[in-house]
């Protein structure tokens, strides 16, 4: 564990890029061989839109990285945060506790808030308008949502008192797990169900992308599934009943237009209701 921590403490930017690109490439190949849904779409054109938003996410996060490091430095210098308030523990356990807490605040709470706060939901809609969810959908976030999620990550770092190594490890795992649970891959049902007791599995997260309530407002987790089970936001739905998208944005053409997607937060919007969206 010490070797892993030391590596992520000084991980080169190139290695972080390889984690992002390598994850997309790996799951892209895997979902092509073992697809869960036979999606009727042009995979390259679909990916181009989502990769654009991946690049905007990088563009938002890169210049603000100093805030993340400053949050960590402040917490450590002031002995502030969960890791300082808990009794001393072995390194392996401390890493697990830190990762779980960072995931709770930086991912689950951020995601939950985006569904409950009207303004944030407008930003998050871009993610839910994807009607052909695959591994590239993991990074389909409006630039303003990327900013919101970055601020939640800073909050998580402060409250956890996380050192740089834990932050880099968490972010690397977060990227890979998001690509994994969005990927259009078919796992054996028993394996997927067993995984969903500990981590967010593909079948579990696909329910979140169902086009209408109550399923849209469930399964917020990214790495650990415990938070949805603990807070009562876990749900399941047979794969054959899942329809991707969101009922208030049923226009498939608009949902692949960068201009239309970038304007969503400024158009006026509402939370999805129980009305039906035309089936694909």
KOLPA-899324 format. One line per 8 residues: number of its first residue (from 1); their letters; for each residue x, y, z of N, C-alpha, C. Coordinates in steps of 0.1 Angstrom, whole numbers, padded with zeros to 4 digits. Layout:
NUM = A = X,Y,Z,X,Y,Z,X,Y,Z | ...
END
This chain:
1 = XXXXXXXX = 0008,-0012,0000,0000,0000,0000,0009,0013,0000 | 0020,0012,0007,0029,0024,0008,0034,0027,-0006 | 0037,0017,-0014,0042,0019,-0027,0032,0026,-0036 | 0019,0022,-0035,0008,0028,-0042,0007,0043,-0039 | 0007,0045,-0025,0006,0059,-0021,0017,0068,-0026 | 0029,0062,-0025,0041,0070,-0030,0040,0073,-0044 | 0035,0064,-0052,0033,0066,-0067,0023,0077,-0070 | 0012,0076,-0063,0001,0086,-0066,0005,0100,-0060
9 = XXXXXXXX = 0014,0100,-0051,0018,0113,-0045,0026,0122,-0055 | 0032,0115,-0064,0040,0122,-0075,0037,0117,-0089 | 0025,0113,-0091,0021,0108,-0104,0022,0118,-0115 | 0030,0115,-0125,0032,0124,-0136,0018,0127,-0144 | 0017,0139,-0149,0005,0143,-0156,0002,0133,-0168 | 0013,0128,-0174,0011,0119,-0185,0004,0106,-0181 | 0008,0102,-0169,0002,0089,-0164,-0013,0091,-0161 | -0017,0103,-0156,-0031,0106,-0153,-0038,0106,-0167
17 = XXXXXXXX = -0032,0112,-0177,-0039,0112,-0190,-0040,0098,-0195 | -0030,0089,-0193,-0031,0075,-0198,-0042,0068,-0191 | -0045,0071,-0178,-0056,0065,-0171,-0069,0068,-0178 | -0071,0081,-0181,-0083,0085,-0187,-0085,0079,-0201 | -0075,0081,-0210,-0075,0076,-0223,-0076,0060,-0224 | -0067,0054,-0215,-0067,0040,-0215,-0080,0034,-0211 | -0086,0040,-0201,-0099,0035,-0196,-0110,0035,-0207 | -0111,0046,-0214,-0120,0048,-0225,-0118,0037,-0236
25 = XXXXXXXX = -0105,0036,-0239,-0101,0026,-0250,-0105,0012,-0246 | -0101,0008,-0233,-0104,-0005,-0228,-0119,-0009,-0228 | -0127,0000,-0223,-0141,-0003,-0222,-0148,-0001,-0235 | -0143,0007,-0244,-0148,0009,-0258,-0147,-0004,-0265 | -0135,-0011,-0264,-0133,-0024,-0270,-0142,-0034,-0264 | -0143,-0034,-0251,-0150,-0044,-0243,-0165,-0044,-0247 | -0171,-0031,-0247,-0185,-0030,-0250,-0188,-0033,-0265 | -0178,-0033,-0273,-0180,-0036,-0287,-0181,-0052,-0289
33 = XXXXXXXX = -0174,-0059,-0280,-0174,-0073,-0280,-0185,-0079,-0272 | -0189,-0073,-0261,-0199,-0079,-0252,-0209,-0068,-0248 | -0217,-0063,-0258,-0226,-0052,-0255,-0238,-0057,-0247 | -0243,-0048,-0238,-0255,-0051,-0230,-0267,-0048,-0239 | -0267,-0036,-0246,-0278,-0032,-0254,-0272,-0031,-0269 | -0280,-0035,-0278,-0277,-0033,-0292,-0281,-0019,-0296 | -0273,-0009,-0293,-0276,0005,-0296,-0275,0008,-0311 | -0286,0014,-0316,-0287,0018,-0330,-0281,0032,-0332
41 = XXXXXXXX = -0268,0033,-0332,-0262,0046,-0334,-0249,0045,-0340 | -0244,0057,-0345,-0230,0058,-0350,-0221,0060,-0339 | -0213,0050,-0335,-0205,0050,-0323,-0195,0062,-0323 | -0189,0064,-0335,-0179,0075,-0336,-0185,0089,-0334 | -0196,0091,-0341,-0203,0104,-0339,-0208,0107,-0325 | -0213,0096,-0319,-0217,0097,-0305,-0205,0100,-0296 | -0194,0094,-0298,-0182,0096,-0290,-0177,0110,-0292 | -0178,0115,-0304,-0172,0129,-0307,-0178,0139,-0298
49 = XXXXXXXX = -0192,0139,-0296,-0199,0148,-0287,-0194,0146,-0273 | -0193,0134,-0268,-0190,0132,-0254,-0175,0135,-0252 | -0166,0132,-0262,-0152,0136,-0260,-0150,0151,-0259 | -0158,0158,-0267,-0158,0173,-0266,-0160,0177,-0251 | -0170,0171,-0245,-0173,0175,-0231,-0162,0169,-0221 | -0155,0159,-0225,-0144,0154,-0218,-0133,0165,-0218 | -0130,0170,-0229,-0120,0180,-0231,-0124,0193,-0223 | -0137,0197,-0223,-0140,0209,-0216,-0139,0206,-0201
57 = XXXXXXXX = -0141,0194,-0196,-0139,0191,-0182,-0124,0192,-0178 | -0116,0188,-0187,-0101,0189,-0185,-0098,0204,-0185 | -0104,0212,-0194,-0101,0226,-0195,-0105,0233,-0182 | -0116,0229,-0176,-0121,0235,-0163,-0112,0231,-0152 | -0108,0218,-0151,-0101,0213,-0139,-0087,0217,-0139 | -0080,0217,-0150,-0066,0220,-0151,-0061,0233,-0144 | -0067,0244,-0149,-0063,0257,-0143,-0067,0259,-0128 | -0076,0251,-0123,-0081,0252,-0110,-0075,0242,-0100
65 = XXXXXXXX = -0066,0234,-0106,-0059,0223,-0097,-0053,0229,-0085 | -0048,0241,-0086,-0041,0247,-0074,-0050,0248,-0062 | -0063,0250,-0065,-0073,0251,-0054,-0074,0238,-0047 | -0074,0227,-0054,-0074,0214,-0048,-0062,0211,-0039 | -0051,0215,-0044,-0038,0213,-0037,-0038,0222,-0025 | -0043,0235,-0026,-0043,0244,-0015,-0053,0239,-0004 | -0064,0233,-0008,-0073,0228,0002,-0067,0217,0010 | -0059,0208,0003,-0052,0198,0010,-0041,0203,0019
73 = XXXXXXXX = -0034,0213,0014,-0023,0219,0023,-0029,0225,0035 | -0040,0233,0033,-0046,0240,0045,-0051,0230,0055 | -0058,0219,0050,-0063,0209,0060,-0052,0202,0068 | -0042,0199,0061,-0031,0192,0067,-0023,0201,0077 | -0021,0213,0073,-0013,0222,0082,-0021,0226,0094 | -0035,0225,0093,-0043,0229,0104,-0049,0216,0111 | -0044,0204,0107,-0049,0192,0113,-0064,0191,0113 | -0069,0195,0102,-0084,0196,0100,-0089,0184,0091
81 = XXXXXXXX = -0100,0178,0095,-0106,0168,0086,-0107,0155,0093 | -0115,0146,0087,-0119,0133,0092,-0107,0125,0096 | -0096,0125,0088,-0085,0117,0090,-0077,0121,0103 | -0079,0134,0107,-0073,0139,0119,-0081,0137,0131 | -0094,0135,0129,-0104,0134,0140,-0105,0119,0144 | -0102,0110,0135,-0103,0096,0139,-0091,0091,0145 | -0092,0080,0153,-0080,0074,0159,-0070,0069,0149 | -0057,0068,0153,-0047,0063,0143,-0051,0050,0138
89 = XXXXXXXX = -0048,0047,0126,-0051,0034,0120,-0041,0030,0110 | -0040,0017,0106,-0031,0012,0096,-0032,0020,0083 | -0022,0021,0075,-0022,0028,0063,-0033,0023,0053 | -0034,0010,0052,-0044,0004,0042,-0058,0008,0046 | -0061,0009,0059,-0074,0012,0064,-0077,0027,0062 | -0066,0035,0065,-0068,0050,0063,-0071,0053,0049 | -0064,0046,0039,-0066,0049,0025,-0081,0045,0021 | -0086,0034,0026,-0100,0030,0023,-0110,0040,0029
97 = XXXXXXXX = -0108,0044,0042,-0116,0054,0048,-0116,0067,0040 | -0104,0072,0036,-0103,0084,0028,-0110,0083,0015 | -0108,0072,0008,-0115,0070,-0005,-0130,0070,-0004 | -0135,0063,0006,-0149,0062,0008,-0155,0076,0012 | -0148,0084,0020,-0153,0097,0024,-0153,0107,0012 | -0142,0106,0004,-0141,0114,-0008,-0152,0111,-0018 | -0155,0098,-0019,-0165,0094,-0028,-0179,0099,-0023 | -0181,0098,-0010,-0194,0102,-0005,-0196,0117,-0008
105 = XXXXXXXX = -0186,0126,-0005,-0188,0140,-0006,-0186,0145,-0020 | -0175,0140,-0026,-0171,0145,-0039,-0179,0140,-0051 | -0186,0128,-0049,-0193,0122,-0059,-0208,0120,-0056 | -0211,0113,-0045,-0225,0110,-0042,-0233,0123,-0038 | -0227,0131,-0029,-0234,0143,-0025,-0235,0153,-0036 | -0224,0154,-0044,-0225,0163,-0056,-0236,0159,-0065 | -0236,0146,-0068,-0246,0141,-0078,-0261,0143,-0072 | -0262,0139,-0059,-0275,0141,-0053,-0280,0156,-0053
113 = XXXXXXXX = -0271,0165,-0050,-0274,0179,-0051,-0278,0184,-0064 | -0272,0178,-0075,-0275,0182,-0088,-0289,0178,-0092 | -0294,0168,-0086,-0308,0163,-0089,-0318,0171,-0080 | -0314,0177,-0069,-0323,0183,-0060,-0324,0198,-0061 | -0313,0204,-0066,-0312,0219,-0067,-0315,0223,-0082 | -0325,0231,-0084,-0330,0234,-0097,-0318,0239,-0106 | -0311,0249,-0101,-0300,0254,-0109,-0290,0244,-0114 | -0286,0235,-0104,-0276,0225,-0107,-0282,0214,-0117
121 = XXXXXXXX = -0295,0212,-0115,-0301,0202,-0124,-0300,0207,-0139 | -0301,0220,-0141,-0299,0225,-0154,-0286,0222,-0160 | -0275,0222,-0152,-0262,0219,-0157,-0261,0204,-0160 | -0267,0196,-0151,-0266,0181,-0151,-0274,0175,-0162 | -0284,0182,-0167,-0292,0177,-0178,-0284,0172,-0190 | -0274,0179,-0193,-0265,0175,-0205,-0261,0161,-0203 | -0258,0156,-0192,-0254,0142,-0189,-0266,0133,-0192 | -0278,0137,-0187,-0289,0128,-0188,-0296,0128,-0202
129 = XXXXXXXX = -0293,0138,-0210,-0299,0138,-0224,-0292,0128,-0233 | -0282,0121,-0229,-0275,0111,-0237,-0285,0099,-0238 | -0289,0096,-0250,-0299,0086,-0253,-0293,0072,-0257 | -0280,0072,-0257,-0272,0060,-0261,-0260,0059,-0252 | -0263,0055,-0240,-0253,0055,-0229,-0242,0045,-0232 | -0230,0049,-0232,-0218,0040,-0233,-0207,0046,-0225 | -0195,0040,-0226,-0184,0044,-0217,-0180,0059,-0219 | -0182,0064,-0231,-0179,0078,-0234,-0188,0087,-0226
137 = XXXXXXXX = -0200,0082,-0223,-0210,0090,-0216,-0205,0095,-0202 | -0196,0088,-0196,-0191,0090,-0183,-0186,0105,-0181 | -0180,0110,-0192,-0175,0124,-0191,-0183,0134,-0198 | -0196,0131,-0201,-0204,0141,-0208,-0210,0150,-0197 | -0203,0161,-0194,-0207,0171,-0184,-0206,0185,-0190 | -0216,0193,-0188,-0216,0207,-0192,-0204,0213,-0184 | -0197,0223,-0191,-0186,0229,-0184,-0189,0235,-0170 | -0201,0240,-0169,-0206,0245,-0156,-0208,0234,-0146
145 = XXXXXXXX = -0212,0222,-0150,-0213,0211,-0141,-0199,0207,-0137 | -0190,0207,-0146,-0176,0203,-0142,-0171,0212,-0131 | -0174,0225,-0132,-0170,0235,-0122,-0177,0231,-0108 | -0190,0228,-0109,-0197,0224,-0096,-0191,0212,-0090 | -0188,0202,-0098,-0182,0190,-0093,-0168,0192,-0087 | -0160,0201,-0094,-0147,0204,-0089,-0148,0211,-0075 | -0158,0219,-0073,-0159,0226,-0060,-0164,0216,-0049 | -0172,0206,-0053,-0175,0196,-0043,-0163,0187,-0040
153 = XXXXXXXX = -0154,0185,-0049,-0142,0177,-0046,-0133,0185,-0037 | -0132,0198,-0039,-0125,0207,-0029,-0130,0206,-0015 | -0144,0206,-0014,-0150,0205,-0001,-0147,0191,0005 | -0147,0181,-0003,-0144,0167,0002,-0130,0167,0007 | -0121,0173,0000,-0107,0173,0004,-0105,0179,0018 | -0112,0191,0019,-0111,0198,0032,-0117,0190,0043 | -0129,0184,0042,-0136,0177,0052,-0129,0164,0056 | -0122,0158,0046,-0115,0145,0048,-0101,0148,0054
161 = XXXXXXXX = -0095,0160,0050,-0081,0162,0054,-0072,0153,0046 | -0075,0152,0033,-0068,0142,0024,-0055,0148,0019 | -0044,0140,0020,-0032,0144,0014,-0032,0142,-0001 | -0023,0148,-0008,-0023,0148,-0023,-0023,0134,-0029 | -0016,0124,-0023,-0016,0111,-0028,-0030,0104,-0028 | -0038,0107,-0017,-0051,0101,-0017,-0060,0108,-0027 | -0058,0121,-0029,-0066,0128,-0039,-0064,0122,-0053 | -0051,0121,-0056,-0048,0116,-0070,-0053,0101,-0072
169 = XXXXXXXX = -0052,0093,-0061,-0057,0079,-0062,-0072,0079,-0064 | -0079,0088,-0056,-0093,0089,-0057,-0097,0093,-0071 | -0091,0103,-0076,-0095,0108,-0089,-0093,0098,-0100 | -0082,0091,-0099,-0079,0080,-0109,-0089,0069,-0108 | -0093,0065,-0096,-0103,0055,-0095,-0117,0060,-0099 | -0120,0072,-0096,-0132,0078,-0100,-0134,0078,-0115 | -0124,0081,-0122,-0125,0082,-0137,-0127,0068,-0142 | -0120,0058,-0137,-0121,0044,-0143,-0134,0038,-0139
177 = XXXXXXXX = -0139,0040,-0127,-0152,0034,-0122,-0163,0041,-0130 | -0162,0054,-0133,-0173,0060,-0140,-0174,0055,-0155 | -0162,0052,-0161,-0162,0046,-0174,-0167,0032,-0173 | -0164,0025,-0163,-0169,0011,-0161,-0184,0010,-0160 | -0189,0018,-0151,-0204,0017,-0148,-0213,0023,-0159 | -0207,0032,-0168,-0214,0037,-0179,-0213,0028,-0191 | -0203,0020,-0191,-0200,0011,-0203,-0211,0002,-0207 | -0214,0001,-0220,-0224,-0007,-0225,-0219,-0022,-0225
185 = XXXXXXXX = -0217,-0027,-0214,-0211,-0041,-0213,-0221,-0050,-0205 | -0221,-0063,-0209,-0230,-0072,-0203,-0222,-0082,-0194 | -0224,-0080,-0181,-0218,-0090,-0171,-0228,-0100,-0168 | -0224,-0112,-0164,-0233,-0122,-0159,-0241,-0116,-0148 | -0254,-0119,-0148,-0263,-0113,-0138,-0258,-0115,-0123 | -0254,-0127,-0120,-0250,-0130,-0107,-0238,-0121,-0103 | -0228,-0120,-0112,-0216,-0112,-0109,-0220,-0097,-0108 | -0228,-0092,-0117,-0232,-0078,-0116,-0240,-0075,-0103
193 = XXXXXXXX = -0248,-0084,-0099,-0256,-0083,-0087,-0247,-0083,-0074 | -0237,-0092,-0075,-0228,-0093,-0063,-0219,-0081,-0062 | -0215,-0076,-0074,-0206,-0064,-0074,-0214,-0052,-0068 | -0227,-0051,-0071,-0235,-0039,-0068,-0237,-0038,-0052 | -0233,-0048,-0045,-0234,-0047,-0030,-0222,-0039,-0025 | -0212,-0038,-0033,-0199,-0031,-0029,-0196,-0019,-0037 | -0197,-0021,-0051,-0193,-0010,-0060,-0205,-0008,-0069 | -0204,0003,-0076,-0215,0007,-0086,-0212,-0001,-0099
201 = XXXXXXXX = -0221,-0011,-0102,-0220,-0020,-0113,-0227,-0013,-0125 | -0224,-0018,-0137,-0230,-0013,-0149,-0246,-0014,-0149 | -0251,-0025,-0145,-0266,-0026,-0144,-0272,-0016,-0134 | -0265,-0015,-0123,-0270,-0005,-0113,-0270,0009,-0118 | -0260,0013,-0125,-0260,0027,-0129,-0269,0030,-0141 | -0271,0019,-0149,-0280,0021,-0161,-0294,0025,-0156 | -0298,0020,-0144,-0311,0024,-0139,-0312,0039,-0137 | -0301,0045,-0133,-0301,0059,-0131,-0304,0067,-0144
209 = XXXXXXXX = -0300,0061,-0155,-0302,0068,-0168,-0315,0064,-0174 | -0324,0057,-0167,-0337,0055,-0172,-0344,0069,-0174 | -0353,0071,-0184,-0357,0084,-0188,-0367,0091,-0178 | -0373,0084,-0168,-0383,0091,-0160,-0381,0087,-0145 | -0388,0094,-0137,-0389,0092,-0123,-0397,0079,-0120 | -0394,0072,-0109,-0385,0076,-0098,-0371,0072,-0101 | -0368,0065,-0112,-0355,0059,-0114,-0344,0069,-0116 | -0348,0080,-0123,-0338,0091,-0125,-0332,0096,-0112
217 = XXXXXXXX = -0339,0096,-0101,-0335,0101,-0089,-0330,0090,-0079 | -0323,0080,-0085,-0318,0069,-0076,-0304,0065,-0082 | -0297,0057,-0074,-0284,0052,-0078,-0274,0063,-0082 | -0271,0072,-0072,-0263,0083,-0075,-0248,0080,-0074 | -0245,0068,-0069,-0231,0065,-0066,-0222,0064,-0078 | -0209,0066,-0075,-0199,0065,-0086,-0189,0053,-0083 | -0183,0052,-0072,-0174,0041,-0069,-0181,0031,-0059 | -0185,0036,-0048,-0191,0027,-0037,-0206,0027,-0038
225 = XXXXXXXX = -0212,0016,-0038,-0227,0015,-0038,-0233,0016,-0024 | -0225,0016,-0014,-0230,0016,0000,-0238,0029,0003 | -0234,0040,-0004,-0241,0052,0000,-0256,0052,-0005 | -0259,0047,-0016,-0272,0046,-0021,-0280,0036,-0012 | -0274,0025,-0008,-0281,0016,0000,-0283,0022,0014 | -0274,0029,0019,-0275,0035,0033,-0285,0046,0033 | -0286,0055,0023,-0295,0066,0023,-0308,0063,0016 | -0311,0051,0012,-0324,0047,0006,-0326,0052,-0008
233 = XXXXXXXX = -0315,0054,-0015,-0317,0058,-0029,-0313,0047,-0039 | -0312,0035,-0035,-0309,0024,-0044,-0322,0019,-0050 | -0321,0015,-0063,-0332,0009,-0070,-0327,0000,-0080 | -0336,-0009,-0085,-0332,-0018,-0096,-0344,-0018,-0106 | -0340,-0022,-0118,-0350,-0022,-0129,-0344,-0032,-0140 | -0352,-0041,-0145,-0348,-0051,-0155,-0342,-0043,-0167 | -0331,-0048,-0172,-0325,-0041,-0184,-0334,-0039,-0195 | -0343,-0048,-0198,-0352,-0047,-0209,-0362,-0036,-0208
241 = XXXXXXXX = -0363,-0031,-0196,-0373,-0020,-0194,-0366,-0006,-0194 | -0353,-0005,-0195,-0346,0007,-0194,-0346,0014,-0208 | -0350,0027,-0207,-0349,0036,-0219,-0341,0048,-0215 | -0330,0050,-0222,-0321,0061,-0219,-0326,0074,-0223 | -0322,0084,-0216,-0325,0098,-0219,-0333,0105,-0207 | -0340,0115,-0210,-0348,0122,-0200,-0361,0127,-0206 | -0372,0125,-0199,-0385,0127,-0206,-0388,0141,-0211 | -0381,0151,-0205,-0383,0165,-0209,-0374,0169,-0221
249 = XXXXXXXX = -0365,0160,-0225,-0357,0163,-0237,-0357,0151,-0246 | -0368,0148,-0253,-0369,0136,-0261,-0364,0137,-0275 | -0359,0149,-0279,-0355,0152,-0293,-0340,0146,-0295 | -0339,0135,-0302,-0326,0128,-0303,-0316,0137,-0311 | -0321,0145,-0321,-0312,0153,-0329,-0306,0164,-0320 | -0315,0171,-0312,-0310,0182,-0303,-0300,0176,-0293 | -0302,0164,-0289,-0294,0158,-0278,-0280,0154,-0283 | -0278,0156,-0296,-0265,0153,-0302,-0259,0166,-0308
257 = XXXXXXXX = -0265,0177,-0306,-0260,0190,-0311,-0253,0197,-0300 | -0240,0200,-0302,-0232,0207,-0292,-0238,0221,-0288 | -0243,0228,-0299,-0249,0241,-0296,-0261,0240,-0287 | -0269,0230,-0290,-0282,0229,-0282,-0278,0224,-0268 | -0269,0215,-0267,-0265,0210,-0253,-0259,0221,-0245 | -0250,0229,-0250,-0244,0240,-0243,-0254,0250,-0238 | -0265,0251,-0245,-0275,0261,-0241,-0285,0256,-0231 | -0285,0243,-0229,-0296,0237,-0220,-0297,0245,-0207
265 = XXXXXXXX = -0287,0248,-0199,-0289,0255,-0186,-0295,0268,-0187 | -0295,0274,-0199,-0300,0288,-0201,-0314,0288,-0208 | -0319,0277,-0211,-0332,0276,-0218,-0344,0276,-0210 | -0343,0274,-0197,-0354,0272,-0188,-0357,0257,-0189 | -0360,0251,-0178,-0361,0236,-0177,-0369,0233,-0165 | -0373,0220,-0164,-0380,0215,-0153,-0375,0201,-0150 | -0378,0197,-0138,-0375,0183,-0134,-0383,0174,-0142 | -0378,0162,-0146,-0387,0152,-0153,-0398,0147,-0144
273 = XXXXXXXX = -0410,0145,-0150,-0421,0140,-0142,-0425,0126,-0147 | -0436,0121,-0143,-0440,0107,-0146,-0447,0106,-0160 | -0447,0117,-0168,-0452,0115,-0181,-0443,0107,-0190 | -0449,0101,-0200,-0441,0093,-0209,-0433,0101,-0220 | -0422,0096,-0223,-0414,0102,-0234,-0416,0092,-0246 | -0417,0097,-0258,-0418,0088,-0269,-0407,0078,-0269 | -0410,0065,-0272,-0399,0055,-0272,-0391,0056,-0284 | -0378,0052,-0283,-0369,0053,-0294,-0373,0042,-0304
END
